């Protein structure tokens, strides 16, 4: 398997773990997410949901950054060799 493939699968696995972890908490410990944060009306579930969304953005950003640097250079080198 190529480096890009391994890297993609690794990020996909991390994303699946985070998403299914969130869903598992919702399914098996909903009272945990209903706990209020501080003195306000915001619950822990809102914060955890925000972290899941930010994690998704971060994983996408990491992949795009890596794809636009290392992977694009490698593809360009392969194309030059084959011409």
C-alpha positions as CSV (number, residue, x, y, z in Angstrom):
1,X,0.0,0.0,0.0
2,X,1.3,3.4,-0.8
3,X,2.2,6.1,1.7
4,X,-0.8,8.2,0.6
5,X,-3.1,5.2,1.0
6,X,-1.8,4.4,4.5
7,X,-2.1,8.1,5.5
8,X,-5.6,8.3,4.1
9,X,-6.7,5.2,6.0
10,X,-5.1,6.4,9.2
11,X,-7.0,9.7,9.0
12,X,-10.2,7.9,8.1
13,X,-9.8,5.5,11.1
14,X,-9.3,8.5,13.4
15,X,-12.4,10.1,12.0
16,X,-14.5,6.9,12.5
17,X,-13.3,6.5,16.0
18,X,-14.2,10.1,16.9
19,X,-17.6,9.9,15.2
20,X,-18.6,6.5,16.6
21,X,-17.2,7.5,20.0
22,X,-19.6,10.5,20.0
23,X,-22.5,8.3,18.9
24,X,-21.7,5.7,21.5
25,X,-21.7,8.3,24.3
26,X,-25.0,9.6,23.0
27,X,-26.4,6.1,23.0
28,X,-25.0,4.7,26.2
29,X,-24.4,7.7,28.5
30,X,-26.7,10.5,27.4
31,X,-26.7,12.0,30.9
32,X,-23.0,12.7,30.6
33,X,-23.6,14.9,27.6
34,X,-26.5,16.6,29.3
35,X,-24.3,17.9,32.2
36,X,-24.2,21.7,32.3
37,X,-20.9,23.4,31.7
38,X,-20.1,26.1,34.2
39,X,-23.0,28.3,35.4
40,X,-24.4,28.7,31.9
41,X,-27.1,26.9,30.0
42,X,-24.6,25.2,27.6
43,X,-24.3,21.4,28.0
44,X,-21.3,19.3,27.6
45,X,-22.9,17.7,24.6
46,X,-22.7,21.0,22.7
47,X,-19.0,21.4,23.4
48,X,-18.2,17.8,22.5
49,X,-20.2,18.2,19.3
50,X,-18.2,21.3,18.5
51,X,-15.0,19.4,19.1
52,X,-16.1,16.7,16.7
53,X,-16.8,19.3,14.0
54,X,-13.5,21.0,14.6
55,X,-11.7,17.7,14.5
56,X,-13.3,17.0,11.1
57,X,-12.1,20.3,9.8
58,X,-8.6,19.7,11.2
59,X,-8.3,16.2,9.6
60,X,-9.4,17.6,6.3
61,X,-6.9,20.4,6.6
62,X,-4.1,18.0,7.5
63,X,-4.9,15.8,4.5
64,X,-5.1,18.7,2.0
65,X,-1.9,20.2,3.4
66,X,-0.1,16.9,3.0
67,X,-1.6,16.2,-0.4
68,X,-0.6,19.6,-1.7
69,X,2.9,19.3,-0.6
70,X,4.4,15.7,-0.5
71,X,1.9,13.9,-2.6
72,X,1.7,16.4,-5.4
73,X,5.5,16.5,-5.6
74,X,5.7,12.7,-5.8
75,X,3.1,12.6,-8.6
76,X,4.9,15.3,-10.5
77,X,8.2,13.4,-10.2
78,X,6.5,10.2,-11.5
79,X,5.0,12.0,-14.4
80,X,8.3,13.5,-15.4
81,X,10.0,10.1,-15.3
82,X,7.3,8.6,-17.6
83,X,7.5,11.3,-20.2
